[in-house]
Amino acid sequence: MNSSFQQLLHTFARSRIALAGFTLLAAMLLCALLAPWITPQMPYDLSQLNLQDARQPPGGAWSEKPGHTYVLGTDDQGRDMVSAIAFGLRISLFVGIVSTLIALLIGAVLGLIAGYAGGRTETVIMRIADIQLSFPAILIALILLAALGQGVWKIIAALVAVQWAYYARTTRSAALVERRKEYVEAAILQGLSRTRIVLRHLLPNCLPPLIVVAALQVAGAISLEATLSFLGIGLPITEPSLGLLIANGFQHMLSGKYWISLFPGLALVALIVSINLVADRLRDVLNPRLQQN
């Protein structure tokens, strides 16, 4: 581990709030990854569900396991809420991270091309990005999902279509700044190929702002996916995210069965807040001018 990376870690850890956010995020990631092995129930295996246990309150007795209790209660299908939330986290994080990585790759490539090539190429790419950004993200996602239908990869495609322009504009702005610097001019005078200049010189210096934007957009993607699933046009009921879990319990809120929506909602809030705390600290660490003592 080189000294510069150690310094970045040390600077990041100086913020107790960011460190708490990172710890919470790491715990939720671990919970999502280990969900099939640490949860007391496979919540979407019909053979493990018992309708007699439906809408059990937190601490309710487990009919098939005497002496055991449902820590966070059950939903209207008898699913253990702890298990459902763990699997919901798994889906939400998968959709958010994968869509962000794909959008980052597409946006970075187009942004680098626009920033380095300039001229008509830059104009065409940036005008397309401007048109995409001029529409509300949820509107674009709604139109695409209405055409594509439900499914994990379909909602990922919709989120990629919503996100790529942010990375394209960020990369293009950073590339324009780096393009005017002396080391790029020196590389051009040495006769290096455009591909090598872009990949070996421009791209590494465009990464810090891209990392920050990507961290923030993971939270944005998870939030948008939860909104779409809550509206019933995101993920199917066989692949529920936190948003769909909230929607499943919403109809029971006024009947006193608050836990069916409340606990998935709290998990979603905790996930988004922890990601934003980490992203905000990364912004300060990767931009020395924003670092606070």
BALUM-238753 format. One record per residue: residue number from 0; residue in one letter; chain; y, z, x of N, C-alpha, C, O in turn. Coordinates in steps of 0.1 Angstrom, whole numbers. Layout:
<sites>
[NUM,A,A,[Y,Z,X],[Y,Z,X],[Y,Z,X],[Y,Z,X]];
...
</sites>
This chain:
<sites>
[0,M,A,[-12,0,9],[0,0,0],[12,0,9],[14,9,17]];
[1,N,A,[21,-10,8],[32,-11,17],[43,-2,12],[43,4,1]];
[2,S,A,[53,0,22],[63,10,19],[72,7,8],[77,16,1]];
[3,S,A,[75,-6,6],[84,-10,-5],[78,-6,-19],[85,-2,-28]];
[4,F,A,[65,-9,-20],[58,-5,-33],[58,10,-35],[60,15,-46]];
[5,Q,A,[55,17,-24],[56,32,-25],[69,37,-29],[70,46,-37]];
[6,Q,A,[80,30,-24],[93,34,-28],[96,31,-42],[102,40,-49]];
[7,L,A,[91,20,-47],[93,17,-62],[86,27,-70],[91,32,-80]];
[8,L,A,[74,31,-66],[66,41,-74],[74,55,-74],[75,62,-84]];
[9,H,A,[79,58,-62],[86,71,-61],[99,71,-69],[102,81,-76]];
[10,T,A,[106,60,-69],[118,58,-78],[114,59,-92],[121,66,-100]];
[11,F,A,[104,52,-96],[99,53,-110],[96,67,-115],[100,71,-126]];
[12,A,A,[89,74,-106],[84,88,-110],[95,98,-110],[93,109,-115]];
[13,R,A,[107,95,-105],[118,105,-105],[123,107,-119],[129,117,-122]];
[14,S,A,[120,98,-129],[124,99,-143],[113,106,-150],[102,100,-152]];
[15,R,A,[114,118,-154],[104,126,-162],[101,119,-175],[89,119,-180]];
[16,I,A,[111,114,-181],[109,107,-194],[100,95,-193],[91,93,-201]];
[17,A,A,[104,87,-183],[96,75,-180],[81,78,-176],[72,72,-180]];
[18,L,A,[80,89,-168],[67,93,-164],[59,98,-176],[46,96,-177]];
[19,A,A,[65,105,-185],[58,110,-198],[54,98,-206],[43,97,-212]];
[20,G,A,[63,87,-207],[60,75,-214],[48,68,-208],[39,63,-215]];
[21,F,A,[48,67,-195],[37,61,-188],[24,68,-190],[13,62,-192]];
[22,T,A,[24,81,-190],[12,89,-192],[7,87,-206],[-5,85,-208]];
[23,L,A,[16,87,-216],[12,85,-230],[6,71,-231],[-4,69,-238]];
[24,L,A,[12,61,-225],[8,47,-226],[-6,46,-220],[-15,39,-225]];
[25,A,A,[-8,52,-208],[-21,51,-201],[-32,58,-209],[-43,53,-210]];
[26,A,A,[-29,69,-216],[-38,75,-224],[-42,67,-236],[-54,66,-240]];
[27,M,A,[-33,60,-242],[-36,51,-254],[-43,39,-249],[-52,34,-257]];
[28,L,A,[-40,33,-238],[-48,22,-232],[-62,26,-230],[-72,19,-233]];
[29,L,A,[-64,38,-224],[-78,43,-221],[-85,45,-234],[-97,42,-235]];
[30,C,A,[-79,51,-244],[-85,53,-257],[-89,40,-264],[-100,39,-269]];
[31,A,A,[-81,29,-262],[-84,16,-268],[-96,10,-261],[-105,4,-267]];
[32,L,A,[-96,11,-248],[-107,5,-240],[-120,11,-242],[-130,5,-243]];
[33,L,A,[-120,25,-244],[-132,32,-245],[-136,35,-260],[-145,42,-263]];
[34,A,A,[-129,29,-269],[-131,32,-284],[-145,31,-288],[-150,39,-295]];
[35,P,A,[-153,20,-284],[-167,20,-289],[-176,31,-284],[-186,34,-290]];
[36,W,A,[-172,38,-274],[-180,48,-268],[-175,63,-271],[-183,72,-270]];
[37,I,A,[-163,64,-274],[-157,78,-276],[-155,81,-290],[-152,93,-294]];
[38,T,A,[-155,72,-299],[-152,75,-313],[-165,79,-321],[-176,75,-317]];
[39,P,A,[-163,88,-330],[-175,93,-337],[-182,84,-347],[-193,86,-352]];
[40,Q,A,[-175,73,-350],[-180,63,-360],[-175,49,-356],[-164,47,-351]];
[41,M,A,[-184,39,-359],[-180,25,-358],[-174,22,-372],[-181,20,-381]];
[42,P,A,[-161,22,-373],[-154,22,-387],[-156,9,-395],[-154,9,-407]];
[43,Y,A,[-161,-2,-388],[-163,-14,-396],[-177,-18,-396],[-180,-30,-398]];
[44,D,A,[-186,-9,-394],[-200,-11,-396],[-204,-4,-410],[-204,8,-411]];
[45,L,A,[-206,-13,-420],[-208,-8,-433],[-220,2,-434],[-220,10,-443]];
[46,S,A,[-230,1,-425],[-241,10,-426],[-237,24,-422],[-244,34,-425]];
[47,Q,A,[-226,26,-416],[-221,39,-412],[-211,45,-422],[-206,57,-420]];
[48,L,A,[-207,38,-432],[-197,43,-441],[-204,49,-454],[-215,44,-458]];
[49,N,A,[-198,59,-459],[-203,66,-471],[-191,68,-480],[-181,75,-477]];
[50,L,A,[-191,61,-492],[-180,62,-501],[-178,76,-507],[-167,79,-512]];
[51,Q,A,[-188,84,-506],[-186,98,-510],[-176,105,-501],[-170,116,-505]];
[52,D,A,[-174,100,-489],[-164,106,-480],[-150,100,-481],[-141,103,-472]];
[53,A,A,[-148,91,-490],[-135,84,-491],[-124,94,-494],[-125,103,-502]];
[54,R,A,[-112,91,-488],[-100,99,-489],[-102,114,-487],[-96,122,-494]];
[55,Q,A,[-110,117,-477],[-111,131,-473],[-99,135,-466],[-94,127,-457]];
[56,P,A,[-93,147,-468],[-81,151,-461],[-84,155,-447],[-96,156,-443]];
[57,P,A,[-74,156,-438],[-77,161,-424],[-85,174,-424],[-81,183,-431]];
[58,G,A,[-95,174,-417],[-104,186,-416],[-115,186,-427],[-122,196,-428]];
[59,G,A,[-116,175,-434],[-126,174,-445],[-140,174,-439],[-142,169,-428]];
[60,A,A,[-150,178,-447],[-164,179,-442],[-170,165,-441],[-167,156,-450]];
[61,W,A,[-179,163,-432],[-186,151,-430],[-199,152,-437],[-208,160,-432]];
[62,S,A,[-202,145,-447],[-213,147,-456],[-226,144,-448],[-236,151,-450]];
[63,E,A,[-226,134,-439],[-239,130,-432],[-241,138,-419],[-252,138,-413]];
[64,K,A,[-231,146,-415],[-232,154,-403],[-227,168,-406],[-215,172,-404]];
[65,P,A,[-236,177,-412],[-232,191,-415],[-226,198,-403],[-231,197,-392]];
[66,G,A,[-215,205,-405],[-208,212,-395],[-197,204,-388],[-189,209,-381]];
[67,H,A,[-197,190,-390],[-187,182,-385],[-175,180,-395],[-178,180,-407]];
[68,T,A,[-163,177,-390],[-152,174,-399],[-145,162,-394],[-145,158,-383]];
[69,Y,A,[-138,156,-404],[-129,144,-401],[-116,150,-397],[-108,155,-405]];
[70,V,A,[-113,149,-384],[-101,156,-379],[-88,150,-385],[-80,158,-389]];
[71,L,A,[-87,137,-387],[-75,131,-393],[-78,126,-407],[-70,118,-413]];
[72,G,A,[-90,130,-413],[-93,125,-427],[-100,112,-427],[-103,106,-416]];
[73,T,A,[-101,106,-439],[-107,93,-440],[-98,84,-449],[-90,89,-456]];
[74,D,A,[-101,71,-449],[-93,62,-458],[-101,60,-471],[-111,67,-474]];
[75,D,A,[-97,50,-479],[-103,48,-492],[-117,42,-491],[-124,40,-501]];
[76,Q,A,[-122,38,-479],[-135,33,-477],[-144,42,-470],[-156,39,-467]];
[77,G,A,[-139,54,-468],[-147,65,-461],[-147,63,-445],[-156,69,-439]];
[78,R,A,[-138,55,-440],[-137,53,-426],[-130,65,-419],[-120,70,-424]];
[79,D,A,[-135,70,-408],[-129,81,-401],[-116,76,-395],[-116,66,-388]];
[80,M,A,[-105,83,-397],[-92,78,-393],[-91,78,-378],[-84,69,-372]];
[81,V,A,[-97,88,-371],[-96,88,-356],[-103,75,-351],[-97,69,-342]];
[82,S,A,[-114,71,-356],[-121,59,-351],[-113,47,-355],[-112,38,-347]];
[83,A,A,[-108,46,-367],[-100,35,-372],[-88,33,-363],[-85,21,-360]];
[84,I,A,[-81,44,-360],[-69,43,-352],[-72,38,-338],[-65,29,-332]];
[85,A,A,[-83,43,-332],[-87,39,-318],[-90,24,-318],[-86,17,-309]];
[86,F,A,[-97,19,-328],[-100,4,-329],[-88,-4,-332],[-86,-15,-328]];
[87,G,A,[-79,2,-340],[-67,-5,-343],[-58,-6,-331],[-51,-17,-329]];
[88,L,A,[-57,4,-323],[-50,3,-310],[-56,-8,-301],[-49,-15,-295]];
[89,R,A,[-69,-9,-301],[-76,-19,-293],[-71,-33,-297],[-68,-41,-288]];
[90,I,A,[-71,-36,-310],[-66,-49,-315],[-52,-51,-313],[-48,-62,-308]];
[91,S,A,[-43,-41,-316],[-29,-43,-314],[-25,-45,-299],[-17,-54,-297]];
[92,L,A,[-31,-38,-290],[-28,-40,-276],[-33,-53,-271],[-27,-60,-263]];
[93,F,A,[-45,-57,-276],[-50,-71,-271],[-41,-82,-276],[-38,-91,-268]];
[94,V,A,[-37,-81,-288],[-28,-92,-294],[-15,-92,-286],[-10,-102,-282]];
[95,G,A,[-9,-80,-284],[4,-79,-278],[4,-83,-263],[13,-91,-259]];
[96,I,A,[-6,-79,-256],[-7,-82,-241],[-10,-97,-239],[-4,-104,-231]];
[97,V,A,[-20,-102,-246],[-25,-116,-244],[-14,-126,-248],[-11,-135,-241]];
[98,S,A,[-7,-123,-260],[3,-132,-264],[15,-132,-254],[21,-142,-252]];
[99,T,A,[18,-120,-249],[29,-119,-239],[26,-127,-226],[34,-134,-221]];
[100,L,A,[13,-125,-221],[10,-132,-209],[10,-147,-210],[15,-154,-201]];
[101,I,A,[5,-152,-222],[5,-167,-224],[19,-172,-225],[23,-182,-219]];
[102,A,A,[28,-165,-233],[42,-169,-235],[49,-168,-221],[58,-176,-219]];
[103,L,A,[46,-158,-213],[52,-156,-200],[49,-168,-191],[58,-174,-185]];
[104,L,A,[36,-172,-191],[32,-184,-183],[39,-197,-187],[45,-204,-179]];
[105,I,A,[39,-199,-200],[46,-211,-205],[61,-211,-203],[67,-221,-198]];
[106,G,A,[67,-200,-206],[82,-199,-205],[86,-199,-190],[96,-205,-187]];
[107,A,A,[78,-193,-181],[82,-193,-167],[81,-207,-161],[90,-211,-154]];
[108,V,A,[71,-214,-165],[69,-228,-160],[81,-237,-164],[87,-244,-156]];
[109,L,A,[84,-236,-177],[95,-244,-183],[108,-240,-177],[117,-248,-175]];
[110,G,A,[110,-227,-175],[123,-222,-170],[125,-226,-155],[136,-230,-152]];
[111,L,A,[114,-226,-147],[115,-230,-134],[118,-245,-133],[126,-249,-125]];
[112,I,A,[111,-253,-141],[114,-267,-141],[129,-270,-145],[135,-278,-138]];
[113,A,A,[133,-263,-155],[147,-265,-160],[157,-261,-149],[167,-268,-146]];
[114,G,A,[155,-249,-143],[164,-244,-133],[164,-252,-120],[175,-253,-114]];
[115,Y,A,[153,-257,-116],[153,-265,-103],[156,-279,-105],[164,-285,-97]];
[116,A,A,[151,-286,-116],[153,-300,-118],[168,-303,-123],[174,-312,-118]];
[117,G,A,[173,-295,-132],[186,-297,-137],[186,-310,-146],[176,-316,-149]];
[118,G,A,[199,-315,-148],[200,-328,-155],[195,-328,-169],[195,-318,-176]];
[119,R,A,[189,-340,-173],[184,-341,-186],[172,-333,-189],[170,-328,-200]];
[120,T,A,[164,-330,-179],[152,-322,-181],[156,-308,-185],[151,-302,-194]];
[121,E,A,[166,-302,-178],[171,-289,-181],[177,-289,-195],[175,-280,-203]];
[122,T,A,[185,-299,-199],[191,-300,-212],[181,-300,-223],[183,-293,-233]];
[123,V,A,[171,-308,-222],[161,-309,-232],[153,-296,-234],[152,-291,-245]];
[124,I,A,[149,-290,-223],[141,-278,-224],[150,-266,-230],[145,-259,-238]];
[125,M,A,[162,-265,-225],[171,-254,-230],[175,-256,-245],[177,-247,-252]];
[126,R,A,[177,-269,-249],[181,-271,-263],[169,-268,-272],[171,-262,-283]];
[127,I,A,[157,-271,-268],[145,-267,-276],[144,-252,-277],[142,-246,-287]];
[128,A,A,[147,-245,-265],[147,-230,-265],[158,-225,-274],[155,-215,-281]];
[129,D,A,[170,-231,-274],[181,-226,-282],[177,-228,-297],[180,-219,-305]];
[130,I,A,[171,-239,-301],[167,-241,-315],[157,-231,-319],[158,-225,-330]];
[131,Q,A,[147,-228,-310],[137,-218,-314],[144,-204,-315],[140,-196,-325]];
[132,L,A,[153,-200,-307],[159,-187,-307],[169,-186,-319],[173,-175,-322]];
[133,S,A,[174,-197,-324],[183,-197,-335],[177,-192,-348],[184,-189,-358]];
[134,F,A,[164,-192,-349],[157,-188,-361],[151,-174,-359],[147,-170,-348]];
[135,P,A,[151,-166,-370],[145,-152,-369],[130,-153,-365],[123,-162,-370]];
[136,A,A,[126,-144,-356],[112,-145,-351],[102,-144,-362],[92,-151,-362]];
[137,I,A,[105,-135,-372],[95,-132,-382],[94,-145,-391],[83,-147,-397]];
[138,L,A,[105,-152,-393],[105,-164,-401],[95,-175,-395],[87,-181,-402]];
[139,I,A,[97,-177,-382],[88,-187,-375],[74,-183,-376],[65,-191,-378]];
[140,A,A,[71,-170,-373],[57,-165,-374],[51,-166,-388],[40,-170,-390]];
[141,L,A,[59,-164,-398],[55,-165,-412],[51,-180,-415],[41,-182,-421]];
[142,I,A,[59,-189,-411],[57,-203,-413],[44,-208,-406],[36,-214,-412]];
[143,L,A,[42,-204,-394],[31,-208,-386],[18,-202,-392],[8,-209,-393]];
[144,L,A,[18,-189,-396],[6,-183,-401],[3,-188,-415],[-9,-188,-419]];
[145,A,A,[13,-192,-422],[10,-198,-435],[3,-211,-434],[-5,-215,-442]];
[146,A,A,[6,-218,-423],[-1,-231,-420],[-14,-229,-413],[-24,-236,-416]];
[147,L,A,[-15,-219,-404],[-27,-217,-396],[-38,-208,-403],[-50,-210,-401]];
[148,G,A,[-33,-199,-411],[-42,-189,-417],[-43,-176,-408],[-36,-175,-398]];
[149,Q,A,[-53,-168,-412],[-54,-155,-405],[-64,-156,-394],[-73,-165,-393]];
[150,G,A,[-63,-147,-384],[-72,-146,-373],[-65,-141,-361],[-53,-143,-359]];
[151,V,A,[-72,-135,-351],[-66,-130,-339],[-59,-140,-331],[-48,-139,-327]];
[152,W,A,[-66,-151,-328],[-60,-162,-320],[-49,-170,-327],[-41,-175,-320]];
[153,K,A,[-50,-170,-340],[-39,-177,-347],[-26,-169,-347],[-15,-174,-346]];
[154,I,A,[-27,-155,-348],[-15,-147,-347],[-10,-147,-333],[2,-146,-330]];
[155,I,A,[-19,-148,-323],[-15,-149,-309],[-7,-162,-307],[3,-161,-300]];
[156,A,A,[-12,-173,-313],[-5,-185,-312],[9,-184,-318],[19,-190,-312]];
[157,A,A,[10,-178,-329],[23,-176,-336],[33,-167,-327],[44,-170,-326]];
[158,L,A,[27,-157,-321],[36,-148,-313],[40,-155,-300],[51,-153,-295]];
[159,V,A,[31,-164,-294],[35,-172,-283],[47,-181,-286],[56,-182,-279]];
[160,A,A,[46,-188,-298],[56,-197,-302],[70,-189,-304],[80,-195,-302]];
[161,V,A,[69,-177,-308],[81,-169,-310],[87,-164,-296],[99,-163,-295]];
[162,Q,A,[78,-161,-286],[83,-154,-274],[87,-164,-262],[95,-160,-254]];
[163,W,A,[81,-175,-261],[82,-183,-249],[96,-186,-245],[99,-186,-233]];
[164,A,A,[105,-188,-255],[119,-191,-252],[126,-180,-244],[135,-183,-236]];
[165,Y,A,[123,-168,-246],[129,-156,-239],[126,-158,-224],[135,-156,-216]];
[166,Y,A,[114,-161,-221],[110,-162,-207],[116,-174,-201],[120,-174,-189]];
[167,A,A,[117,-185,-208],[123,-198,-203],[137,-195,-199],[142,-200,-189]];
[168,R,A,[145,-189,-208],[159,-187,-205],[161,-177,-194],[170,-179,-185]];
[169,T,A,[153,-166,-193],[154,-157,-182],[150,-163,-169],[157,-161,-159]];
[170,T,A,[140,-171,-169],[135,-177,-156],[146,-188,-152],[149,-189,-140]];
[171,R,A,[151,-195,-161],[161,-206,-158],[173,-199,-152],[179,-204,-142]];
[172,S,A,[178,-188,-158],[190,-182,-153],[188,-176,-138],[196,-178,-130]];
[173,A,A,[176,-170,-136],[173,-165,-123],[171,-176,-113],[176,-175,-101]];
[174,A,A,[165,-187,-117],[163,-199,-108],[176,-205,-104],[177,-210,-93]];
[175,L,A,[185,-206,-113],[199,-212,-110],[206,-204,-100],[212,-209,-91]];
[176,V,A,[205,-190,-101],[211,-182,-90],[204,-184,-77],[211,-185,-67]];
[177,E,A,[191,-184,-77],[184,-185,-64],[185,-199,-58],[185,-201,-46]];
[178,R,A,[186,-209,-67],[187,-223,-63],[199,-225,-53],[199,-234,-45]];
[179,R,A,[210,-217,-55],[222,-219,-47],[222,-211,-34],[231,-212,-26]];
[180,K,A,[212,-204,-32],[211,-195,-20],[207,-203,-8],[201,-214,-9]];
[181,E,A,[210,-198,4],[208,-205,16],[193,-208,20],[190,-218,25]];
[182,Y,A,[185,-198,16],[171,-200,20],[164,-212,13],[155,-218,18]];
[183,V,A,[169,-214,0],[164,-226,-7],[169,-239,-1],[162,-249,1]];
[184,E,A,[182,-239,3],[188,-251,10],[181,-253,23],[178,-265,27]];
[185,A,A,[177,-243,30],[170,-244,43],[156,-250,40],[151,-259,48]];
[186,A,A,[149,-246,30],[136,-251,27],[137,-266,23],[128,-274,27]];
[187,I,A,[148,-270,16],[149,-284,12],[152,-292,25],[146,-303,26]];
[188,L,A,[160,-287,34],[163,-294,47],[151,-296,56],[150,-305,63]];
[189,Q,A,[142,-286,54],[129,-287,62],[120,-297,57],[109,-300,63]];
[190,G,A,[123,-303,45],[114,-313,39],[102,-307,32],[93,-315,29]];
[191,L,A,[103,-295,27],[92,-289,20],[91,-295,6],[102,-300,0]];
[192,S,A,[80,-296,0],[78,-302,-13],[84,-294,-24],[86,-282,-22]];
[193,R,A,[88,-300,-35],[94,-293,-46],[84,-282,-51],[88,-271,-55]];
[194,T,A,[71,-285,-52],[62,-275,-57],[61,-263,-48],[61,-252,-53]];
[195,R,A,[62,-265,-35],[61,-253,-26],[74,-245,-27],[74,-233,-26]];
[196,I,A,[85,-252,-28],[98,-245,-29],[98,-237,-42],[103,-225,-42]];
[197,V,A,[94,-242,-53],[94,-235,-66],[84,-223,-65],[88,-212,-70]];
[198,L,A,[72,-226,-61],[62,-215,-61],[63,-205,-50],[61,-193,-53]];
[199,R,A,[67,-209,-38],[68,-199,-27],[82,-193,-26],[83,-182,-19]];
[200,H,A,[92,-199,-31],[105,-193,-29],[112,-189,-42],[117,-178,-43]];
[201,L,A,[113,-198,-52],[120,-195,-64],[112,-185,-72],[118,-175,-77]];
[202,L,A,[99,-187,-75],[92,-179,-84],[91,-164,-80],[94,-156,-89]];
[203,P,A,[88,-161,-67],[88,-146,-64],[101,-139,-67],[101,-127,-70]];
[204,N,A,[112,-146,-65],[125,-140,-67],[129,-140,-81],[139,-133,-85]];
[205,C,A,[122,-147,-90],[125,-146,-104],[116,-136,-111],[118,-134,-123]];
[206,L,A,[106,-130,-104],[97,-121,-111],[103,-108,-116],[99,-104,-127]];
[207,P,A,[112,-101,-108],[116,-89,-113],[122,-89,-128],[118,-81,-136]];
[208,P,A,[131,-98,-131],[136,-98,-145],[125,-102,-155],[126,-98,-166]];
[209,L,A,[116,-111,-150],[105,-115,-159],[96,-103,-163],[92,-102,-174]];
[210,I,A,[93,-95,-153],[85,-83,-155],[91,-74,-166],[84,-69,-175]];
[211,V,A,[104,-72,-165],[111,-63,-174],[111,-69,-188],[108,-62,-198]];
[212,V,A,[114,-82,-189],[114,-89,-202],[100,-88,-208],[98,-86,-220]];
[213,A,A,[90,-91,-200],[76,-91,-205],[72,-77,-210],[66,-76,-220]];
[214,A,A,[76,-66,-203],[73,-53,-207],[79,-50,-221],[73,-44,-230]];
[215,L,A,[91,-54,-223],[98,-52,-235],[92,-60,-246],[91,-56,-258]];
[216,Q,A,[88,-73,-243],[82,-82,-253],[68,-78,-258],[64,-81,-269]];
[217,V,A,[61,-70,-249],[48,-65,-254],[50,-56,-266],[43,-57,-276]];
[218,A,A,[60,-47,-265],[63,-38,-276],[68,-47,-288],[64,-44,-300]];
[219,G,A,[76,-57,-286],[81,-65,-296],[70,-73,-303],[70,-74,-315]];
[220,A,A,[60,-78,-295],[49,-85,-301],[40,-76,-309],[36,-80,-320]];
[221,I,A,[38,-64,-305],[30,-54,-312],[37,-51,-325],[30,-50,-336]];
[222,S,A,[50,-49,-325],[58,-45,-337],[57,-57,-347],[56,-55,-359]];
[223,L,A,[59,-69,-342],[59,-81,-351],[45,-83,-357],[44,-86,-369]];
[224,E,A,[35,-82,-349],[21,-83,-354],[19,-73,-365],[12,-76,-375]];
[225,A,A,[23,-60,-363],[21,-50,-372],[28,-53,-385],[23,-50,-396]];
[226,T,A,[40,-58,-384],[48,-62,-396],[41,-73,-404],[40,-72,-416]];
[227,L,A,[36,-83,-397],[29,-94,-404],[16,-89,-410],[12,-94,-421]];
[228,S,A,[9,-81,-403],[-4,-75,-409],[-1,-66,-421],[-9,-66,-431]];
[229,F,A,[10,-59,-420],[14,-50,-432],[17,-59,-444],[14,-55,-455]];
[230,L,A,[23,-71,-441],[26,-80,-452],[13,-88,-457],[14,-94,-468]];
[231,G,A,[2,-86,-450],[-10,-92,-455],[-13,-106,-450],[-22,-113,-455]];
[232,I,A,[-5,-111,-440],[-7,-125,-435],[-10,-125,-420],[-10,-135,-414]];
[233,G,A,[-13,-113,-414],[-16,-113,-400],[-31,-113,-397],[-37,-124,-398]];
[234,L,A,[-37,-102,-394],[-51,-101,-391],[-59,-99,-403],[-55,-93,-412]];
[235,P,A,[-71,-104,-403],[-80,-102,-414],[-85,-87,-415],[-84,-80,-405]];
[236,I,A,[-91,-83,-426],[-95,-69,-428],[-106,-66,-419],[-109,-54,-416]];
[237,T,A,[-114,-76,-414],[-125,-73,-405],[-120,-70,-390],[-128,-66,-382]];
[238,E,A,[-107,-73,-387],[-102,-71,-374],[-89,-63,-375],[-78,-69,-372]];
[239,P,A,[-89,-51,-380],[-76,-44,-384],[-68,-39,-372],[-74,-33,-363]];
[240,S,A,[-56,-41,-372],[-47,-35,-362],[-40,-23,-369],[-43,-20,-380]];
[241,L,A,[-31,-17,-362],[-24,-5,-367],[-16,-9,-379],[-15,-1,-389]];
[242,G,A,[-10,-21,-379],[-2,-25,-391],[-10,-26,-403],[-6,-22,-414]];
[243,L,A,[-22,-31,-402],[-31,-33,-414],[-36,-19,-418],[-38,-17,-430]];
[244,L,A,[-39,-10,-409],[-42,3,-413],[-31,10,-421],[-34,17,-431]];
[245,I,A,[-19,8,-417],[-8,14,-424],[-7,8,-438],[-5,15,-448]];
[246,A,A,[-9,-6,-439],[-8,-12,-452],[-20,-8,-461],[-17,-6,-473]];
[247,N,A,[-32,-5,-456],[-43,0,-464],[-40,13,-471],[-45,16,-482]];
[248,G,A,[-32,22,-464],[-29,35,-470],[-16,36,-477],[-13,46,-483]];
[249,F,A,[-8,25,-477],[5,26,-483],[5,28,-498],[13,35,-504]];
[250,Q,A,[-5,22,-505],[-6,24,-519],[-10,38,-523],[-9,42,-535]];
[251,H,A,[-15,46,-514],[-19,60,-517],[-8,70,-513],[-10,82,-515]];
[252,M,A,[3,66,-508],[13,75,-503],[18,84,-514],[20,96,-512]];
[253,L,A,[21,78,-526],[27,86,-537],[16,95,-544],[20,103,-553]];
[254,S,A,[3,93,-541],[-7,101,-547],[-11,112,-539],[-21,119,-542]];
[255,G,A,[-4,115,-528],[-7,126,-519],[-16,123,-508],[-19,132,-500]];
[256,K,A,[-22,111,-507],[-31,108,-496],[-23,102,-484],[-25,91,-480]];
[257,Y,A,[-13,110,-479],[-4,106,-469],[-10,102,-456],[-5,93,-449]];
[258,W,A,[-21,108,-453],[-27,107,-439],[-32,93,-437],[-33,89,-425]];
[259,I,A,[-36,85,-447],[-41,72,-445],[-31,63,-438],[-35,54,-430]];
[260,S,A,[-19,64,-442],[-8,56,-435],[-1,63,-424],[4,57,-414]];
[261,L,A,[1,77,-426],[9,84,-417],[4,84,-402],[11,81,-393]];
[262,F,A,[-9,87,-400],[-14,88,-387],[-15,74,-379],[-11,74,-368]];
[263,P,A,[-19,63,-386],[-17,50,-379],[-3,47,-376],[1,41,-366]];
[264,G,A,[7,51,-385],[21,49,-383],[26,57,-371],[34,51,-363]];
[265,L,A,[22,69,-369],[26,77,-358],[20,71,-345],[27,71,-335]];
[266,A,A,[8,66,-345],[2,60,-334],[9,47,-330],[12,45,-318]];
[267,L,A,[14,39,-339],[22,27,-337],[35,31,-331],[39,25,-321]];
[268,V,A,[42,41,-336],[55,45,-331],[53,50,-316],[61,47,-308]];
[269,A,A,[43,58,-314],[40,64,-300],[38,52,-290],[43,53,-279]];
[270,L,A,[30,42,-295],[27,31,-286],[40,23,-282],[42,20,-271]];
[271,I,A,[48,20,-292],[60,12,-290],[70,20,-282],[76,14,-273]];
[272,V,A,[72,33,-285],[81,41,-277],[77,42,-263],[86,41,-254]];
[273,S,A,[64,45,-260],[60,46,-246],[62,33,-238],[65,34,-227]];
[274,I,A,[59,22,-244],[61,9,-238],[76,7,-234],[79,3,-223]];
[275,N,A,[84,10,-244],[99,9,-242],[104,18,-231],[113,14,-223]];
[276,L,A,[99,30,-230],[103,39,-220],[99,34,-206],[107,35,-197]];
[277,V,A,[87,29,-205],[83,23,-192],[91,11,-188],[95,9,-177]];
[278,A,A,[93,2,-198],[101,-10,-196],[115,-7,-192],[121,-13,-183]];
[279,D,A,[121,3,-198],[135,7,-195],[136,12,-181],[146,9,-174]];
[280,R,A,[126,20,-177],[126,25,-163],[124,14,-153],[129,14,-142]];
[281,L,A,[115,5,-156],[112,-7,-147],[125,-15,-145],[128,-20,-134]];
[282,R,A,[133,-16,-156],[146,-24,-154],[155,-17,-144],[161,-24,-136]];
[283,D,A,[155,-4,-144],[164,4,-135],[158,3,-120],[165,1,-111]];
[284,V,A,[145,4,-119],[138,4,-106],[139,-10,-99],[142,-11,-87]];
[285,L,A,[138,-21,-107],[138,-34,-102],[152,-40,-100],[153,-50,-93]];
[286,N,A,[162,-33,-105],[176,-37,-103],[183,-26,-97],[188,-17,-105]];
[287,P,A,[185,-25,-84],[191,-14,-77],[205,-10,-83],[209,1,-83]];
[288,R,A,[212,-20,-88],[225,-17,-94],[225,-9,-106],[235,-3,-110]];
[289,L,A,[213,-8,-113],[212,0,-125],[205,13,-123],[204,21,-132]];
[290,Q,A,[201,16,-110],[194,28,-108],[203,40,-110],[215,39,-106]];
[291,Q,A,[198,50,-115],[205,63,-118],[200,74,-110],[188,75,-108]];
[292,N,A,[208,82,-105],[204,93,-97],[199,104,-106],[195,115,-101]];
</sites>
